[in-house]
Amino acid sequence: MGLTGFLAAFLAVSPLKPLAAKGLPAASSLNDRGEYVISLAGKRIGTENFEIRATANGIEAEGKVEMRVPQEGKSVEFRTSSKLVLDPELQPLTYSWSQKGAQSSQLEIQFQPSPAKVRYKTVTGEEDARDFELSKEVVVLDNNVFHHYQLIAQKYLRSGSDKQTLPAFVPQEALPGTLVVQDAGPDSAEAGGQKQTLRHLVFSTELKQIDLWVDEQGRVQRIYNSDAQLDAVRKR
């Protein structure tokens, strides 16, 4: 599927200071809109524009990513769109993702009722249907969908735990797993075009670690994968 392995999904998050009493946030507090500038080894390769909004029935999160990346000595352009729908308790209901460009593919997921039903259309045009037994509490963290980190960060920040282990699913990889989220404390990082003291969070699995920096509102300002030298910095 798509940019398989380009950004393996699993990170971790923690609060600069408590954002609310322990428990789930009010849906309206998740409303946000922004843009990430994406760089690879210090060179800008694209952007993600996203919107997270409360609805009468839960949360909808949509994003559009445009990237031009080096592949086999050439520069290849990818454009992806995604939409994640969650219930008021931030449990996923549906997810859709599509990619256009040199390689086109798409997927759709119905999470409830169990098992989750995943339907893929691969880059070769083949149909692939799979079912997964996933926890209702599973978090969705797809490849190169950067605003997913913010949804997980918000859920973690309000948990009241310093360290949290979450069931997770990477749709493009058809990969269930476990995500460990930890707080690495205050740290200096760029936000809004200037250096600020933010909360440094670490998302990790057995194979990957991704560092996040969030502000006092729980908005993710930077996402960094040191192994891939991939950096996403919030512009607005």
C-alpha positions as YAML, in Angstrom:
chain: A
units: angstrom
residues:
- id: 1
  name: MET
  ca: [0.00, 0.00, 0.00]
- id: 2
  name: GLY
  ca: [1.30, 3.43, -0.95]
- id: 3
  name: LEU
  ca: [4.48, 4.57, 0.70]
- id: 4
  name: THR
  ca: [4.96, 1.32, 2.59]
- id: 5
  name: GLY
  ca: [7.56, 1.69, 5.30]
- id: 6
  name: PHE
  ca: [8.37, 5.34, 4.54]
- id: 7
  name: LEU
  ca: [7.04, 6.41, 7.93]
- id: 8
  name: ALA
  ca: [6.29, 3.56, 10.29]
- id: 9
  name: ALA
  ca: [3.40, 4.67, 12.49]
- id: 10
  name: PHE
  ca: [3.89, 4.40, 16.29]
- id: 11
  name: LEU
  ca: [4.79, 7.32, 18.57]
- id: 12
  name: ALA
  ca: [4.18, 8.58, 22.11]
- id: 13
  name: VAL
  ca: [2.83, 11.63, 23.84]
- id: 14
  name: SER
  ca: [2.61, 13.39, 27.23]
- id: 15
  name: PRO
  ca: [1.40, 16.72, 28.69]
- id: 16
  name: LEU
  ca: [3.23, 19.96, 29.39]
- id: 17
  name: LYS
  ca: [0.79, 20.31, 32.25]
- id: 18
  name: PRO
  ca: [-2.65, 18.83, 32.88]
- id: 19
  name: LEU
  ca: [-5.16, 20.07, 30.34]
- id: 20
  name: ALA
  ca: [-8.25, 18.90, 32.15]
- id: 21
  name: ALA
  ca: [-9.43, 16.66, 34.91]
- id: 22
  name: LYS
  ca: [-8.71, 13.01, 34.38]
- id: 23
  name: GLY
  ca: [-11.11, 11.57, 31.83]
- id: 24
  name: LEU
  ca: [-12.04, 12.15, 28.22]
- id: 25
  name: PRO
  ca: [-12.06, 15.71, 26.85]
- id: 26
  name: ALA
  ca: [-15.10, 17.58, 25.77]
- id: 27
  name: ALA
  ca: [-15.45, 16.98, 22.03]
- id: 28
  name: SER
  ca: [-15.35, 20.69, 21.19]
- id: 29
  name: SER
  ca: [-11.89, 21.03, 22.76]
- id: 30
  name: LEU
  ca: [-10.44, 18.87, 19.97]
- id: 31
  name: ASN
  ca: [-11.43, 21.32, 17.23]
- id: 32
  name: ASP
  ca: [-8.33, 22.33, 15.31]
- id: 33
  name: ARG
  ca: [-7.05, 23.17, 11.85]
- id: 34
  name: GLY
  ca: [-3.45, 23.45, 10.73]
- id: 35
  name: GLU
  ca: [-0.59, 22.61, 8.41]
- id: 36
  name: TYR
  ca: [2.60, 20.58, 8.81]
- id: 37
  name: VAL
  ca: [5.70, 21.13, 6.69]
- id: 38
  name: ILE
  ca: [7.35, 17.76, 6.02]
- id: 39
  name: SER
  ca: [11.11, 17.41, 5.55]
- id: 40
  name: LEU
  ca: [13.36, 14.45, 4.79]
- id: 41
  name: ALA
  ca: [17.03, 14.72, 5.82]
- id: 42
  name: GLY
  ca: [16.56, 18.48, 6.16]
- id: 43
  name: LYS
  ca: [14.99, 18.94, 2.71]
- id: 44
  name: ARG
  ca: [11.36, 19.96, 2.38]
- id: 45
  name: ILE
  ca: [9.33, 17.28, 0.60]
- id: 46
  name: GLY
  ca: [5.71, 18.25, 1.24]
- id: 47
  name: THR
  ca: [2.87, 19.41, 3.47]
- id: 48
  name: GLU
  ca: [-0.17, 18.11, 5.30]
- id: 49
  name: ASN
  ca: [-3.26, 20.25, 5.78]
- id: 50
  name: PHE
  ca: [-5.73, 18.90, 8.32]
- id: 51
  name: GLU
  ca: [-8.93, 19.68, 10.21]
- id: 52
  name: ILE
  ca: [-10.27, 18.05, 13.37]
- id: 53
  name: ARG
  ca: [-13.84, 18.95, 14.27]
- id: 54
  name: ALA
  ca: [-16.51, 17.97, 16.74]
- id: 55
  name: THR
  ca: [-19.84, 16.75, 15.39]
- id: 56
  name: ALA
  ca: [-23.12, 15.84, 17.04]
- id: 57
  name: ASN
  ca: [-21.99, 12.20, 17.18]
- id: 58
  name: GLY
  ca: [-18.26, 12.43, 17.85]
- id: 59
  name: ILE
  ca: [-15.12, 13.59, 16.06]
- id: 60
  name: GLU
  ca: [-14.14, 13.80, 12.38]
- id: 61
  name: ALA
  ca: [-10.51, 14.23, 11.35]
- id: 62
  name: GLU
  ca: [-9.55, 14.87, 7.74]
- id: 63
  name: GLY
  ca: [-6.20, 15.51, 6.12]
- id: 64
  name: LYS
  ca: [-4.60, 16.04, 2.72]
- id: 65
  name: VAL
  ca: [-0.91, 15.31, 2.18]
- id: 66
  name: GLU
  ca: [1.16, 16.34, -0.84]
- id: 67
  name: MET
  ca: [4.70, 14.97, -1.04]
- id: 68
  name: ARG
  ca: [7.44, 14.68, -3.61]
- id: 69
  name: VAL
  ca: [9.93, 12.03, -2.54]
- id: 70
  name: PRO
  ca: [13.04, 10.42, -4.06]
- id: 71
  name: GLN
  ca: [12.51, 6.88, -5.31]
- id: 72
  name: GLU
  ca: [14.97, 4.90, -7.44]
- id: 73
  name: GLY
  ca: [16.81, 8.04, -8.50]
- id: 74
  name: LYS
  ca: [13.64, 9.91, -9.48]
- id: 75
  name: SER
  ca: [11.35, 12.39, -7.76]
- id: 76
  name: VAL
  ca: [7.87, 10.91, -7.35]
- id: 77
  name: GLU
  ca: [4.78, 12.88, -6.34]
- id: 78
  name: PHE
  ca: [2.10, 11.49, -4.02]
- id: 79
  name: ARG
  ca: [-1.21, 13.05, -2.98]
- id: 80
  name: THR
  ca: [-3.23, 11.39, -0.22]
- id: 81
  name: SER
  ca: [-6.53, 12.08, 1.52]
- id: 82
  name: SER
  ca: [-7.79, 10.54, 4.73]
- id: 83
  name: LYS
  ca: [-10.82, 10.72, 7.00]
- id: 84
  name: LEU
  ca: [-11.13, 9.19, 10.48]
- id: 85
  name: VAL
  ca: [-14.47, 9.19, 12.34]
- id: 86
  name: LEU
  ca: [-14.49, 8.53, 16.09]
- id: 87
  name: ASP
  ca: [-17.23, 8.31, 18.68]
- id: 88
  name: PRO
  ca: [-17.41, 10.74, 21.66]
- id: 89
  name: GLU
  ca: [-15.05, 8.45, 23.63]
- id: 90
  name: LEU
  ca: [-12.45, 8.67, 20.81]
- id: 91
  name: GLN
  ca: [-12.99, 5.08, 19.72]
- id: 92
  name: PRO
  ca: [-12.68, 4.69, 15.93]
- id: 93
  name: LEU
  ca: [-15.80, 4.03, 13.87]
- id: 94
  name: THR
  ca: [-14.65, 4.35, 10.25]
- id: 95
  name: TYR
  ca: [-11.51, 5.25, 8.34]
- id: 96
  name: SER
  ca: [-10.86, 5.91, 4.67]
- id: 97
  name: TRP
  ca: [-7.63, 6.71, 2.84]
- id: 98
  name: SER
  ca: [-6.72, 7.17, -0.81]
- id: 99
  name: GLN
  ca: [-3.56, 7.93, -2.74]
- id: 100
  name: LYS
  ca: [-3.16, 9.45, -6.18]
- id: 101
  name: GLY
  ca: [-0.05, 9.94, -8.24]
- id: 102
  name: ALA
  ca: [2.53, 7.54, -9.65]
- id: 103
  name: GLN
  ca: [0.91, 4.80, -7.56]
- id: 104
  name: SER
  ca: [-2.80, 4.92, -6.73]
- id: 105
  name: SER
  ca: [-4.49, 2.90, -4.01]
- id: 106
  name: GLN
  ca: [-7.22, 3.18, -1.39]
- id: 107
  name: LEU
  ca: [-8.66, 1.55, 1.70]
- id: 108
  name: GLU
  ca: [-11.77, 1.66, 3.86]
- id: 109
  name: ILE
  ca: [-12.30, 0.34, 7.39]
- id: 110
  name: GLN
  ca: [-15.45, -0.31, 9.40]
- id: 111
  name: PHE
  ca: [-14.29, -0.77, 13.01]
- id: 112
  name: GLN
  ca: [-17.57, -1.63, 14.69]
- id: 113
  name: PRO
  ca: [-19.07, -4.14, 15.18]
- id: 114
  name: SER
  ca: [-16.10, -6.45, 15.69]
- id: 115
  name: PRO
  ca: [-14.24, -7.77, 13.77]
- id: 116
  name: ALA
  ca: [-13.00, -4.66, 11.99]
- id: 117
  name: LYS
  ca: [-13.52, -5.03, 8.25]
- id: 118
  name: VAL
  ca: [-10.70, -3.65, 6.09]
- id: 119
  name: ARG
  ca: [-11.05, -3.35, 2.33]
- id: 120
  name: TYR
  ca: [-8.01, -2.49, 0.23]
- id: 121
  name: LYS
  ca: [-7.50, -1.62, -3.41]
- id: 122
  name: THR
  ca: [-3.79, -2.08, -4.03]
- id: 123
  name: VAL
  ca: [-1.45, -0.20, -6.39]
- id: 124
  name: THR
  ca: [-1.89, -3.07, -8.87]
- id: 125
  name: GLY
  ca: [-5.67, -2.64, -8.84]
- id: 126
  name: GLU
  ca: [-6.34, -5.84, -6.91]
- id: 127
  name: GLU
  ca: [-9.03, -6.04, -4.24]
- id: 128
  name: ASP
  ca: [-7.99, -7.32, -0.80]
- id: 129
  name: ALA
  ca: [-10.48, -7.87, 2.05]
- id: 130
  name: ARG
  ca: [-9.33, -8.64, 5.60]
- id: 131
  name: ASP
  ca: [-10.92, -8.83, 9.04]
- id: 132
  name: PHE
  ca: [-9.11, -7.92, 12.27]
- id: 133
  name: GLU
  ca: [-10.05, -8.52, 15.90]
- id: 134
  name: LEU
  ca: [-9.22, -5.13, 17.41]
- id: 135
  name: SER
  ca: [-9.92, -3.61, 20.81]
- id: 136
  name: LYS
  ca: [-12.59, -0.91, 20.98]
- id: 137
  name: GLU
  ca: [-9.84, 1.25, 22.49]
- id: 138
  name: VAL
  ca: [-7.52, 0.83, 19.49]
- id: 139
  name: VAL
  ca: [-5.81, 3.99, 18.22]
- id: 140
  name: VAL
  ca: [-5.33, 4.56, 14.50]
- id: 141
  name: LEU
  ca: [-1.91, 5.79, 13.42]
- id: 142
  name: ASP
  ca: [-1.49, 5.55, 9.66]
- id: 143
  name: ASN
  ca: [1.65, 6.06, 7.61]
- id: 144
  name: ASN
  ca: [2.25, 9.70, 6.69]
- id: 145
  name: VAL
  ca: [-0.97, 10.93, 8.32]
- id: 146
  name: PHE
  ca: [0.51, 13.34, 10.82]
- id: 147
  name: HIS
  ca: [-2.61, 14.69, 12.53]
- id: 148
  name: HIS
  ca: [-3.33, 11.18, 13.87]
- id: 149
  name: TYR
  ca: [-0.56, 11.83, 16.39]
- id: 150
  name: GLN
  ca: [-2.54, 14.74, 17.78]
- id: 151
  name: LEU
  ca: [-5.66, 12.64, 18.36]
- id: 152
  name: ILE
  ca: [-3.61, 10.08, 20.27]
- id: 153
  name: ALA
  ca: [-1.79, 12.82, 22.16]
- id: 154
  name: GLN
  ca: [-5.10, 14.34, 23.27]
- id: 155
  name: LYS
  ca: [-6.37, 10.97, 24.46]
- id: 156
  name: TYR
  ca: [-3.14, 10.29, 26.33]
- id: 157
  name: LEU
  ca: [-2.85, 13.72, 27.89]
- id: 158
  name: ARG
  ca: [-6.20, 13.33, 29.57]
- id: 159
  name: SER
  ca: [-5.53, 9.82, 30.85]
- id: 160
  name: GLY
  ca: [-3.64, 11.00, 33.95]
- id: 161
  name: SER
  ca: [-0.90, 8.38, 33.36]
- id: 162
  name: ASP
  ca: [2.82, 9.07, 32.94]
- id: 163
  name: LYS
  ca: [3.19, 5.95, 30.80]
- id: 164
  name: GLN
  ca: [0.46, 4.30, 28.81]
- id: 165
  name: THR
  ca: [0.30, 1.20, 26.61]
- id: 166
  name: LEU
  ca: [-2.31, 1.35, 23.85]
- id: 167
  name: PRO
  ca: [-3.51, -1.12, 21.23]
- id: 168
  name: ALA
  ca: [-2.78, 0.41, 17.83]
- id: 169
  name: PHE
  ca: [-3.44, -0.25, 14.15]
- id: 170
  name: VAL
  ca: [-1.55, 0.95, 11.05]
- id: 171
  name: PRO
  ca: [-4.10, 0.69, 8.19]
- id: 172
  name: GLN
  ca: [-1.73, 0.94, 5.21]
- id: 173
  name: GLU
  ca: [0.42, -1.83, 6.67]
- id: 174
  name: ALA
  ca: [-2.55, -3.96, 7.84]
- id: 175
  name: LEU
  ca: [-0.59, -4.04, 11.07]
- id: 176
  name: PRO
  ca: [-2.02, -4.34, 14.60]
- id: 177
  name: GLY
  ca: [0.42, -3.70, 17.42]
- id: 178
  name: THR
  ca: [1.11, -2.04, 20.72]
- id: 179
  name: LEU
  ca: [2.05, 1.59, 21.24]
- id: 180
  name: VAL
  ca: [3.83, 2.78, 24.38]
- id: 181
  name: VAL
  ca: [3.45, 6.49, 25.19]
- id: 182
  name: GLN
  ca: [5.79, 8.18, 27.66]
- id: 183
  name: ASP
  ca: [6.54, 11.67, 28.91]
- id: 184
  name: ALA
  ca: [10.14, 12.83, 28.40]
- id: 185
  name: GLY
  ca: [9.56, 16.16, 30.15]
- id: 186
  name: PRO
  ca: [9.88, 19.81, 29.10]
- id: 187
  name: ASP
  ca: [12.12, 20.50, 26.10]
- id: 188
  name: SER
  ca: [13.00, 23.36, 23.77]
- id: 189
  name: ALA
  ca: [11.60, 22.99, 20.24]
- id: 190
  name: GLU
  ca: [10.37, 25.14, 17.39]
- id: 191
  name: ALA
  ca: [6.70, 26.15, 17.44]
- id: 192
  name: GLY
  ca: [5.06, 28.96, 15.53]
- id: 193
  name: GLY
  ca: [8.37, 29.89, 13.93]
- id: 194
  name: GLN
  ca: [10.21, 30.33, 17.21]
- id: 195
  name: LYS
  ca: [11.81, 28.30, 19.98]
- id: 196
  name: GLN
  ca: [9.46, 27.43, 22.83]
- id: 197
  name: THR
  ca: [9.45, 25.15, 25.83]
- id: 198
  name: LEU
  ca: [7.16, 22.26, 24.93]
- id: 199
  name: ARG
  ca: [6.38, 18.87, 26.37]
- id: 200
  name: HIS
  ca: [8.47, 16.12, 24.78]
- id: 201
  name: LEU
  ca: [6.58, 12.86, 24.27]
- id: 202
  name: VAL
  ca: [7.88, 9.54, 23.01]
- id: 203
  name: PHE
  ca: [5.86, 6.97, 21.05]
- id: 204
  name: SER
  ca: [7.53, 3.61, 20.73]
- id: 205
  name: THR
  ca: [7.10, 0.00, 19.72]
- id: 206
  name: GLU
  ca: [9.59, -2.84, 19.75]
- id: 207
  name: LEU
  ca: [11.11, -1.52, 16.52]
- id: 208
  name: LYS
  ca: [10.40, 2.20, 16.27]
- id: 209
  name: GLN
  ca: [10.59, 5.40, 18.27]
- id: 210
  name: ILE
  ca: [9.11, 8.73, 17.24]
- id: 211
  name: ASP
  ca: [9.47, 11.95, 19.21]
- id: 212
  name: LEU
  ca: [6.69, 14.52, 19.55]
- id: 213
  name: TRP
  ca: [6.55, 18.00, 21.03]
- id: 214
  name: VAL
  ca: [3.18, 19.36, 22.15]
- id: 215
  name: ASP
  ca: [2.05, 22.74, 23.48]
- id: 216
  name: GLU
  ca: [-0.16, 23.46, 26.49]
- id: 217
  name: GLN
  ca: [-3.31, 22.88, 24.44]
- id: 218
  name: GLY
  ca: [-2.12, 19.41, 23.41]
- id: 219
  name: ARG
  ca: [-1.46, 20.49, 19.82]
- id: 220
  name: VAL
  ca: [1.44, 18.61, 18.27]
- id: 221
  name: GLN
  ca: [4.03, 21.12, 17.07]
- id: 222
  name: ARG
  ca: [6.70, 18.73, 15.81]
- id: 223
  name: ILE
  ca: [6.98, 15.03, 14.90]
- id: 224
  name: TYR
  ca: [10.43, 13.54, 14.35]
- id: 225
  name: ASN
  ca: [11.53, 10.08, 13.22]
- id: 226
  name: SER
  ca: [15.31, 10.01, 13.70]
- id: 227
  name: ASP
  ca: [15.79, 6.67, 11.90]
- id: 228
  name: ALA
  ca: [14.12, 7.96, 8.73]
- id: 229
  name: GLN
  ca: [15.34, 11.57, 9.25]
- id: 230
  name: LEU
  ca: [11.72, 12.56, 8.73]
- id: 231
  name: ASP
  ca: [10.50, 15.77, 10.35]
- id: 232
  name: ALA
  ca: [7.03, 17.36, 10.39]
- id: 233
  name: VAL
  ca: [6.83, 20.86, 11.87]
- id: 234
  name: ARG
  ca: [3.57, 22.70, 12.40]
- id: 235
  name: LYS
  ca: [3.42, 25.91, 10.40]
- id: 236
  name: ARG
  ca: [0.02, 27.15, 11.62]
...
